[in-house]
Amino acid sequence: MRRHHRTTPPAIRAISTTRATRTTRATHVTRMTRALGSLLLVAATGAFAVGAAPAGHAGTQRAVSPLDQVVPAPASVTAGRTAYRITSGTHIRVDDSREARQVGAYLADLLRPSTGYRLPVTTHGQGGIRLRLAKGSFGAEGYRLDSGAQGVTITAREPAGLFHGVQTLRQLLPAAVEKKSVQPGPWPVAGGTVQDSPRYAYRGAMLDVSRHFFTVAQVKRYIDELALYKYNALHLHLSDDQGWRIAIDSWPRLATYGGSTQVGGGQGGYYTKADYKEIVRYAASRHLEVVPEIDMPGHTNAALASYAELNCDGVAPPLYTGINVGFSSLCVHKEITYDFVDDVIRELAALTPGRHLHIGGDEAHSTSHDDYVKFMDRVQPIVARYGKTVIGWHQLTGATPAKGALVQYWGLDSTSAAEKAQVARAAQNGTGLIMSPADRVYLDMKYTKDTPLGLAWAGYVEVKRSYDWDPGGHLPGVPASAVRGVEAPLWSETLSTSAHIDTMAFPRLPGVAELGWSPAATHDWDTYKVRLAAQAPRWDALGIGYHRSPQVPWPAQ
């Protein structure tokens, strides 16, 4: 069961938060070296304050944030002696390319409200903040950040790398930089060098807009939160039993009728094609790919209610506002079903510039195994026909995943050995995996029994449990090379506001980002929880409400 209680929910299983014992002395040495390096960086860059504030500002002093206090942890950090300070004379210098100018404009827009500085974006001059694209071994998303008395330079091979480097620079500045009104300086950046690139190419977060509908503005807000932690994919769950959320011209009642409600009977809503294009555009400006999901053959009551002919008996069921699962199915033996799927995928693919399209495939309990296999054999080639790569929930491994397809594993520690082995066999045969174990990274799971929001069918997922596991070695029999990334899903049965999203996503969302970005050798709960706690003032400045887990040494309020 992926997402919610059945009529009679299972008892909540006790879930151990004990970390697997490290098996090599080398790993212990790496951890000890990193911890010592952190202390040295604090001594070198964080134990002194930058003094005089710029003219017109109060004489405030601020400690310099050490280079290694960033989340996700950088791959390599070398401390320097002299900090740089952003002042009223700072310019943002960029290469004469559209992509670099866009990142420069983003940075300027980020810094201007709180600093009060002009921060002109220019291709001329010396010093200040420089963003440059250059050949090198950075990879598609890697970067190098060099900081010293004369300025800060971020170098990358691709614009995404520049953007991720900007997020590191952002976290090195005082948290007040996030505020929308002028704040007292100074604005120091620790001296030294960060060289960084991601562990995994896919680092996603999923937002369920079907159980409860979220507006374009609310989705954009979540995109900005993801960008801060170097996510590069937003998976939008656009259809389910409770609501269909994207306009399809060839089947208009999907949105106007199927999208007219939500869990609990609210008014629902849907995205016009213009709305969806705006979400895609905004995500791209933050270097995130939008991965749309149309869940099928199950989780389809909103579609079945909209068009009677999609039902085997030709009778449309009523709209559904509950949270049970597994009762709906497209009619596998009707040709109109595949006309419907073709139309939906064709229109959605035309709106989506990214590589991936998610076809769901989970909890199809009302579809026989043979029918499920037949359905997936028909549907996967349709996705390829429109130029997209299939992603499906890991039940797709019960059929034959298409060549190049990715499957998203959401199983629990207690998932049967047979089901895990089925996924492992697919991985051994070349199918890539996105790791989303529900009892680790489902952000809608309650932290504890007293959490007012969320569900608990996968257990309680505190901050340490969500961070303290290794995607590359989590599933027995899966080659590490088969793991293509991680994703943190956020299902919305109990969530209906941005405040709800923030409470459940933070502080777990940054930890999943670190699992996806940072080298495995950097993953250490004891050092991570200190870095995580240091993010709290930034969230306060951004207006992000978060769960103050007792596992994290938060600063005093």
C-alpha positions as CSV (number, residue, x, y, z in Angstrom):
1,M,0.0,0.0,0.0
2,R,1.6,3.2,-1.1
3,R,-0.2,6.2,0.3
4,H,-3.1,5.8,2.7
5,H,-5.2,3.8,5.0
6,R,-7.6,1.2,3.7
7,T,-10.9,0.7,5.4
8,T,-9.2,-1.3,8.2
9,P,-5.6,0.1,8.4
10,P,-2.8,-2.1,9.6
11,A,-1.3,-1.6,12.9
12,I,1.7,0.8,12.9
13,R,4.9,-1.1,12.9
14,A,7.7,-0.2,15.3
15,I,10.4,1.2,13.1
16,S,14.0,1.1,14.2
17,T,16.1,4.2,13.7
18,T,19.3,2.4,14.3
19,R,21.8,3.0,11.6
20,A,23.5,0.1,9.9
21,T,27.0,-0.5,11.3
22,R,29.8,0.9,9.1
23,T,31.9,-1.9,7.8
24,T,35.3,-0.4,6.9
25,R,38.0,1.5,8.9
26,A,38.3,3.7,5.8
27,T,34.8,5.1,6.3
28,H,35.5,5.9,9.9
29,V,38.7,7.7,8.9
30,T,36.7,9.7,6.3
31,R,34.1,10.7,8.9
32,M,36.8,11.7,11.5
33,T,38.7,13.7,8.8
34,R,35.5,15.5,7.8
35,A,34.6,16.3,11.4
36,L,38.1,17.7,12.0
37,G,37.9,19.7,8.8
38,S,34.7,21.2,9.9
39,L,36.3,22.3,13.2
40,L,39.2,23.8,11.3
41,L,36.9,25.6,8.9
42,V,35.0,27.1,11.8
43,A,38.3,28.2,13.3
44,A,39.5,29.6,10.0
45,T,36.4,31.3,8.8
46,G,33.6,31.3,11.3
47,A,35.2,32.4,14.6
48,F,35.6,36.0,13.7
49,A,33.1,38.7,12.8
50,V,33.1,41.1,9.9
51,G,33.1,44.6,11.4
52,A,32.0,47.9,10.0
53,A,28.7,48.0,8.2
54,P,28.2,49.9,5.0
55,A,27.3,53.5,5.2
56,G,23.7,54.0,6.2
57,H,23.5,50.7,8.0
58,A,23.7,50.0,11.7
59,G,27.1,48.9,13.0
60,T,26.2,45.2,13.0
61,Q,28.7,42.4,13.3
62,R,28.1,39.0,11.8
63,A,30.1,35.8,12.0
64,V,31.2,34.3,8.7
65,S,29.4,31.1,7.9
66,P,32.0,28.3,7.3
67,L,32.1,26.9,3.8
68,D,31.2,23.4,4.9
69,Q,27.9,24.4,6.6
70,V,26.0,24.3,3.3
71,V,23.2,21.8,2.8
72,P,23.6,19.6,0.7
73,A,27.2,19.0,1.9
74,P,29.7,20.0,-0.9
75,A,32.0,17.4,-2.3
76,S,35.2,19.3,-1.5
77,V,35.9,22.3,0.7
78,T,39.2,24.2,1.2
79,A,39.2,27.0,3.6
80,G,40.8,30.4,2.9
81,R,42.0,33.2,5.1
82,T,40.1,36.2,3.9
83,A,36.4,36.7,3.6
84,Y,34.8,38.8,0.8
85,R,32.1,41.3,1.7
86,I,29.3,42.3,-0.6
87,T,28.9,46.1,-0.5
88,S,27.1,48.9,-2.4
89,G,29.9,48.9,-4.9
90,T,29.5,45.2,-5.8
91,H,28.7,44.2,-9.4
92,I,27.6,40.8,-10.7
93,R,29.8,40.1,-13.7
94,V,28.6,37.5,-16.2
95,D,29.7,36.0,-19.5
96,D,28.1,37.4,-22.6
97,S,25.6,34.6,-22.9
98,R,21.9,34.5,-22.3
99,E,22.1,31.6,-19.8
100,A,24.7,33.3,-17.6
101,R,22.8,36.6,-17.7
102,Q,19.7,34.8,-16.6
103,V,21.5,33.3,-13.6
104,G,23.0,36.7,-12.8
105,A,19.6,38.4,-12.9
106,Y,18.2,35.7,-10.6
107,L,21.1,36.3,-8.1
108,A,20.6,40.1,-8.3
109,D,16.9,39.7,-7.7
110,L,17.7,37.5,-4.7
111,L,20.1,39.9,-3.1
112,R,18.7,43.4,-3.8
113,P,15.7,43.5,-1.5
114,S,17.7,42.7,1.7
115,T,21.0,44.5,0.9
116,G,19.4,47.5,-0.6
117,Y,22.3,47.6,-3.2
118,R,22.0,48.1,-6.9
119,L,24.1,45.1,-7.8
120,P,24.2,45.8,-11.5
121,V,24.6,42.7,-13.8
122,T,27.3,43.5,-16.3
123,T,29.8,41.8,-18.6
124,H,32.6,44.3,-17.7
125,G,34.8,45.2,-14.8
126,Q,36.8,43.4,-12.1
127,G,36.1,42.0,-8.7
128,G,32.7,41.6,-7.2
129,I,30.7,38.4,-8.0
130,R,31.6,36.7,-11.2
131,L,29.6,33.9,-12.9
132,R,31.4,32.2,-15.7
133,L,30.8,29.3,-18.0
134,A,33.9,27.4,-19.0
135,K,35.1,24.0,-20.2
136,G,36.2,21.7,-17.4
137,S,35.4,18.5,-15.5
138,F,32.4,20.0,-13.8
139,G,29.7,17.7,-15.3
140,A,26.3,18.9,-16.2
141,E,25.5,20.3,-12.8
142,G,28.8,20.8,-11.0
143,Y,30.5,24.1,-10.2
144,R,33.5,25.6,-8.4
145,L,33.2,28.5,-6.0
146,D,36.3,30.6,-5.2
147,S,36.0,33.3,-2.6
148,G,38.6,35.8,-1.4
149,A,39.1,39.4,-0.5
150,Q,38.6,40.7,-4.1
151,G,35.4,38.8,-4.8
152,V,33.6,35.5,-5.5
153,T,33.8,33.6,-8.7
154,I,31.5,30.7,-9.6
155,T,32.6,28.6,-12.6
156,A,30.6,25.8,-14.3
157,R,30.4,24.0,-17.6
158,E,26.6,24.4,-17.8
159,P,24.0,27.0,-16.6
160,A,22.6,24.5,-14.1
161,G,26.0,24.4,-12.4
162,L,26.1,28.1,-12.1
163,F,22.6,28.1,-10.6
164,H,23.6,25.5,-8.0
165,G,26.7,27.5,-7.2
166,V,24.5,30.5,-6.6
167,Q,22.5,28.4,-4.0
168,T,25.8,27.7,-2.2
169,L,26.7,31.4,-2.2
170,R,23.2,32.2,-0.9
171,Q,23.6,29.8,2.0
172,L,27.0,31.3,2.9
173,L,25.5,34.7,3.4
174,P,23.6,35.6,6.6
175,A,20.1,34.3,6.8
176,A,18.7,37.9,6.7
177,V,19.6,38.0,3.0
178,E,16.4,36.1,2.4
179,K,14.2,38.9,3.7
180,K,12.2,41.2,1.4
181,S,13.1,44.5,3.1
182,V,16.5,46.2,3.6
183,Q,18.5,44.6,6.5
184,P,21.6,45.8,8.3
185,G,24.9,44.4,6.9
186,P,27.6,43.4,6.6
187,W,27.2,40.6,4.0
188,P,30.3,38.4,4.3
189,V,31.2,35.3,2.3
190,A,33.9,33.0,3.8
191,G,37.2,32.8,1.9
192,G,38.2,29.5,0.2
193,T,37.1,27.1,-2.5
194,V,34.2,24.8,-2.9
195,Q,34.3,22.1,-5.7
196,D,31.0,20.3,-6.0
197,S,28.9,18.1,-8.2
198,P,26.0,15.8,-7.6
199,R,26.1,12.1,-6.7
200,Y,22.9,11.3,-8.7
201,A,21.6,12.8,-11.9
202,Y,18.0,12.7,-10.7
203,R,17.0,14.5,-7.5
204,G,13.3,14.9,-7.3
205,A,10.4,15.9,-5.1
206,M,6.8,15.0,-5.8
207,L,3.8,17.2,-5.1
208,D,0.4,15.5,-5.1
209,V,-2.1,18.1,-6.5
210,S,-4.8,15.6,-7.0
211,R,-6.0,14.8,-3.5
212,H,-5.9,18.5,-2.8
213,F,-5.5,21.1,-5.5
214,F,-2.7,23.6,-5.2
215,T,-2.6,26.8,-7.2
216,V,0.1,27.9,-9.7
217,A,1.4,30.3,-7.0
218,Q,1.6,27.6,-4.4
219,V,3.5,25.3,-6.8
220,K,5.9,28.1,-7.6
221,R,6.6,28.6,-3.9
222,Y,7.5,24.9,-3.6
223,I,9.7,25.1,-6.6
224,D,11.7,27.9,-4.9
225,E,12.1,25.8,-1.8
226,L,13.4,22.9,-3.9
227,A,15.8,25.1,-5.7
228,L,17.5,26.2,-2.5
229,Y,18.6,22.6,-1.9
230,K,19.7,21.8,-5.5
231,Y,16.7,19.6,-6.5
232,N,16.4,19.2,-10.3
233,A,13.0,17.5,-10.8
234,L,9.4,18.4,-9.7
235,H,7.1,15.4,-10.1
236,L,3.5,16.6,-10.3
237,H,0.9,13.9,-9.5
238,L,-1.8,15.3,-11.9
239,S,-4.5,12.6,-11.7
240,D,-6.0,10.3,-9.2
241,D,-9.4,9.0,-7.9
242,Q,-10.1,12.4,-6.3
243,G,-9.3,14.8,-9.0
244,W,-8.0,15.3,-12.6
245,R,-5.8,18.5,-12.7
246,I,-4.7,19.2,-16.2
247,A,-6.8,20.4,-19.2
248,I,-6.9,17.9,-22.1
249,D,-8.6,19.5,-25.2
250,S,-9.7,16.1,-26.7
251,W,-11.3,15.0,-23.4
252,P,-12.5,18.3,-21.8
253,R,-14.7,16.8,-19.0
254,L,-11.6,15.3,-17.4
255,A,-10.7,18.8,-16.0
256,T,-14.1,20.5,-15.8
257,Y,-15.9,17.6,-14.1
258,G,-13.1,15.3,-12.9
259,G,-11.3,18.2,-11.5
260,S,-14.3,19.7,-9.7
261,T,-13.7,18.2,-6.3
262,Q,-11.0,16.9,-3.9
263,V,-10.6,15.0,-0.6
264,G,-13.3,16.0,1.8
265,G,-15.5,17.5,-1.0
266,G,-13.8,20.8,-1.6
267,Q,-14.1,22.6,-4.9
268,G,-10.9,21.2,-6.4
269,G,-9.5,22.9,-9.5
270,Y,-7.3,22.2,-12.5
271,Y,-4.5,23.8,-14.5
272,T,-5.3,25.2,-17.9
273,K,-2.6,24.6,-20.5
274,A,-1.4,28.1,-19.9
275,D,-1.2,27.5,-16.2
276,Y,0.8,24.3,-16.7
277,K,3.2,26.0,-19.2
278,E,3.8,28.7,-16.6
279,I,4.7,26.1,-14.0
280,V,7.1,24.4,-16.5
281,R,8.6,27.8,-17.4
282,Y,9.1,28.8,-13.8
283,A,10.6,25.4,-12.9
284,A,13.0,25.7,-15.8
285,S,14.1,29.1,-14.6
286,R,15.2,27.3,-11.4
287,H,16.7,24.4,-13.4
288,L,14.1,21.9,-12.5
289,E,12.4,19.5,-14.9
290,V,8.7,19.0,-14.5
291,V,7.8,15.3,-14.5
292,P,4.0,15.0,-15.1
293,E,2.2,11.9,-13.8
294,I,-1.0,10.4,-15.1
295,D,-1.6,7.4,-12.8
296,M,-3.1,4.4,-14.6
297,P,-4.7,1.8,-14.9
298,G,-5.7,2.3,-11.3
299,H,-6.2,5.6,-9.4
300,T,-8.5,6.6,-12.2
301,N,-11.9,7.3,-10.7
302,A,-11.9,11.0,-11.7
303,A,-11.4,9.9,-15.3
304,L,-14.0,7.1,-15.1
305,A,-16.5,9.5,-13.5
306,S,-15.9,12.0,-16.4
307,Y,-16.5,9.5,-19.3
308,A,-18.8,6.5,-19.0
309,E,-17.2,4.8,-22.0
310,L,-13.9,4.3,-20.2
311,N,-15.7,1.9,-17.8
312,C,-16.1,-1.8,-18.8
313,D,-19.9,-1.6,-18.0
314,G,-20.3,1.8,-19.7
315,V,-21.6,3.3,-16.4
316,A,-19.8,6.3,-14.9
317,P,-19.2,6.1,-11.1
318,P,-19.8,9.1,-8.9
319,L,-16.9,11.5,-8.1
320,Y,-14.9,10.3,-5.1
321,T,-13.7,12.4,-2.1
322,G,-12.4,9.7,0.2
323,I,-8.8,8.3,0.6
324,N,-9.2,4.6,0.1
325,V,-7.2,3.1,-2.8
326,G,-7.3,0.2,-5.3
327,F,-10.9,0.2,-6.3
328,S,-10.7,1.8,-9.8
329,S,-9.4,0.6,-13.1
330,L,-9.5,1.7,-16.8
331,C,-11.1,-1.0,-19.0
332,V,-8.1,-2.9,-20.4
333,H,-10.0,-4.7,-23.1
334,K,-11.6,-1.6,-24.7
335,E,-9.8,0.0,-27.6
336,I,-11.2,3.4,-26.5
337,T,-9.0,3.1,-23.5
338,Y,-5.9,3.3,-25.6
339,D,-7.4,6.1,-27.7
340,F,-7.9,8.0,-24.4
341,V,-4.3,7.2,-23.2
342,D,-2.8,8.2,-26.6
343,D,-4.7,11.6,-26.6
344,V,-3.7,12.4,-23.0
345,I,-0.1,11.5,-23.4
346,R,0.1,13.3,-26.7
347,E,-1.2,16.5,-25.4
348,L,0.7,16.3,-22.1
349,A,4.0,15.5,-23.9
350,A,3.5,18.5,-26.2
351,L,3.4,20.7,-23.1
352,T,6.3,19.2,-21.4
353,P,9.9,19.8,-22.6
354,G,11.5,17.5,-20.1
355,R,12.5,13.9,-20.9
356,H,10.2,12.0,-18.5
357,L,6.6,11.2,-18.3
358,H,5.2,9.2,-15.3
359,I,2.5,6.6,-15.9
360,G,1.9,5.5,-12.3
361,G,1.1,1.8,-12.3
362,D,0.8,1.3,-8.6
363,E,-2.1,-0.2,-6.5
364,A,-4.0,-1.5,-9.5
365,H,-5.8,-4.0,-7.3
366,S,-8.9,-4.0,-9.5
367,T,-6.8,-5.0,-12.5
368,S,-5.8,-8.7,-12.9
369,H,-2.1,-9.5,-13.4
370,D,-2.6,-10.5,-17.0
371,D,-4.6,-7.4,-17.8
372,Y,-2.0,-5.2,-16.0
373,V,0.8,-6.7,-18.2
374,K,-1.3,-6.2,-21.3
375,F,-2.1,-2.6,-20.4
376,M,1.6,-1.7,-19.7
377,D,2.7,-3.4,-22.9
378,R,0.3,-1.2,-24.8
379,V,0.9,2.1,-22.9
380,Q,4.7,2.2,-22.7
381,P,5.2,2.4,-26.5
382,I,2.7,5.3,-26.6
383,V,5.0,7.3,-24.2
384,A,8.0,6.6,-26.5
385,R,6.0,7.6,-29.6
386,Y,5.7,11.1,-28.2
387,G,9.4,11.3,-27.3
388,K,9.3,10.7,-23.6
389,T,11.0,8.2,-21.3
390,V,8.7,6.2,-19.0
391,I,8.8,6.4,-15.3
392,G,6.5,4.1,-13.3
393,W,6.0,3.1,-9.7
394,H,7.9,-0.1,-8.9
395,Q,4.9,-2.3,-9.6
396,L,5.8,-1.8,-13.3
397,T,8.5,-4.5,-12.7
398,G,5.6,-7.0,-12.5
399,A,5.2,-6.4,-16.2
400,T,8.2,-5.7,-18.6
401,P,9.6,-2.2,-18.2
402,A,10.5,-0.6,-21.5
403,K,14.1,-0.2,-22.5
404,G,15.4,2.9,-20.7
405,A,12.4,3.1,-18.4
406,L,12.9,4.1,-14.7
407,V,10.9,2.6,-11.9
408,Q,10.3,4.4,-8.6
409,Y,10.7,2.2,-5.6
410,W,8.4,3.1,-2.7
411,G,8.6,-0.1,-0.6
412,L,9.1,-0.4,3.1
413,D,11.6,-2.3,5.2
414,S,8.8,-4.8,5.7
415,T,8.0,-5.2,2.0
416,S,8.0,-8.8,1.0
417,A,11.3,-10.4,-0.1
418,A,9.6,-11.6,-3.3
419,E,8.6,-8.0,-4.2
420,K,12.0,-6.7,-3.5
421,A,13.6,-9.5,-5.5
422,Q,11.3,-8.6,-8.5
423,V,12.6,-5.0,-8.4
424,A,16.2,-6.2,-8.0
425,R,15.9,-8.5,-11.1
426,A,14.6,-5.6,-13.2
427,A,17.6,-3.5,-12.0
428,Q,20.0,-6.3,-12.8
429,N,18.5,-6.4,-16.3
430,G,19.2,-2.7,-16.9
431,T,16.1,-0.9,-15.5
432,G,17.1,2.3,-13.5
433,L,15.7,3.0,-10.1
434,I,14.6,6.1,-8.4
435,M,14.6,5.5,-4.6
436,S,11.6,6.7,-2.6
437,P,11.1,4.2,0.3
438,A,7.9,5.3,1.9
439,D,9.2,4.6,5.5
440,R,12.1,6.9,4.8
441,V,11.2,9.8,2.5
442,Y,7.4,10.0,2.1
443,L,7.1,13.6,3.5
444,D,3.4,13.1,4.3
445,M,4.2,10.5,7.0
446,K,3.8,11.8,10.5
447,Y,6.9,12.5,12.5
448,T,5.5,11.0,15.6
449,K,2.0,9.9,16.8
450,D,1.4,13.5,17.9
451,T,1.9,15.1,14.5
452,P,-1.4,16.7,13.6
453,L,-1.0,16.4,9.9
454,G,-0.1,13.4,7.7
455,L,-0.7,9.7,7.8
456,A,1.1,6.8,9.4
457,W,0.5,3.7,7.3
458,A,4.3,3.4,6.6
459,G,5.2,4.2,10.2
460,Y,6.4,7.4,11.8
461,V,9.3,9.0,10.0
462,E,11.4,11.3,12.2
463,V,14.2,13.5,10.7
464,K,17.0,11.1,11.5
465,R,15.2,8.2,9.9
466,S,14.5,10.1,6.7
467,Y,18.2,11.0,6.4
468,D,20.1,8.0,7.9
469,W,20.1,5.5,5.0
470,D,22.0,5.0,1.7
471,P,20.1,5.0,-1.6
472,G,22.9,3.1,-3.3
473,G,22.8,0.2,-0.9
474,H,19.2,0.2,0.4
475,L,17.6,-2.5,-1.7
476,P,19.3,-6.0,-1.6
477,G,20.4,-7.3,-5.0
478,V,20.3,-3.9,-6.7
479,P,23.6,-2.8,-8.3
480,A,24.6,0.6,-7.1
481,S,24.9,1.6,-10.8
482,A,21.2,1.0,-11.3
483,V,20.2,3.7,-8.8
484,R,19.7,6.9,-10.8
485,G,18.5,9.1,-8.0
486,V,16.1,9.8,-5.1
487,E,12.8,11.5,-4.8
488,A,10.8,12.8,-1.8
489,P,7.0,12.4,-2.5
490,L,4.5,14.6,-0.6
491,W,1.0,13.2,-0.8
492,S,-1.8,15.5,0.1
493,E,-4.7,13.6,1.7
494,T,-4.3,15.7,4.8
495,L,-2.6,18.8,3.3
496,S,-4.4,21.7,1.8
497,T,-2.3,24.8,2.3
498,S,1.3,26.0,1.8
499,A,1.8,26.0,5.5
500,H,0.8,22.3,5.6
501,I,3.4,21.6,2.9
502,D,6.1,23.5,4.8
503,T,5.4,21.7,8.1
504,M,5.7,18.2,6.5
505,A,8.6,19.0,4.1
506,F,10.8,20.8,6.5
507,P,13.1,19.7,8.0
508,R,13.1,16.4,6.0
509,L,13.3,17.8,2.5
510,P,16.9,19.1,2.8
511,G,18.1,15.7,4.1
512,V,16.7,13.9,1.0
513,A,18.4,16.5,-1.1
514,E,21.7,15.7,0.6
515,L,21.3,12.0,0.0
516,G,20.9,12.8,-3.7
517,W,23.6,15.4,-4.1
518,S,26.4,14.7,-1.6
519,P,29.1,12.0,-1.7
520,A,28.1,9.0,0.4
521,A,31.2,9.6,2.6
522,T,29.8,12.9,3.8
523,H,26.6,11.3,5.1
524,D,26.8,11.5,8.9
525,W,23.9,12.2,11.1
526,D,25.8,13.8,13.9
527,T,27.4,16.5,11.7
528,Y,24.4,16.8,9.5
529,K,22.0,17.7,12.3
530,V,24.2,20.6,13.2
531,R,24.2,21.9,9.7
532,L,20.5,21.4,9.5
533,A,19.8,23.3,12.6
534,A,21.8,26.3,11.1
535,Q,19.2,26.4,8.3
536,A,16.4,27.4,10.7
537,P,17.1,31.2,10.7
538,R,17.0,31.1,6.9
539,W,13.6,29.3,7.0
540,D,12.4,32.0,9.4
541,A,13.5,34.7,7.1
542,L,11.7,33.0,4.2
543,G,8.5,32.5,6.1
544,I,8.8,28.7,6.0
545,G,7.1,27.1,9.1
546,Y,8.9,23.9,10.0
547,H,8.6,21.0,12.5
548,R,11.0,21.6,15.4
549,S,12.1,18.0,15.8
550,P,13.7,17.3,19.2
551,Q,16.3,15.3,17.3
552,V,17.8,18.5,15.9
553,P,19.8,21.1,18.1
554,W,17.8,24.1,16.9
555,P,19.0,27.6,17.8
556,A,17.0,29.2,20.6
557,Q,14.0,31.2,19.4
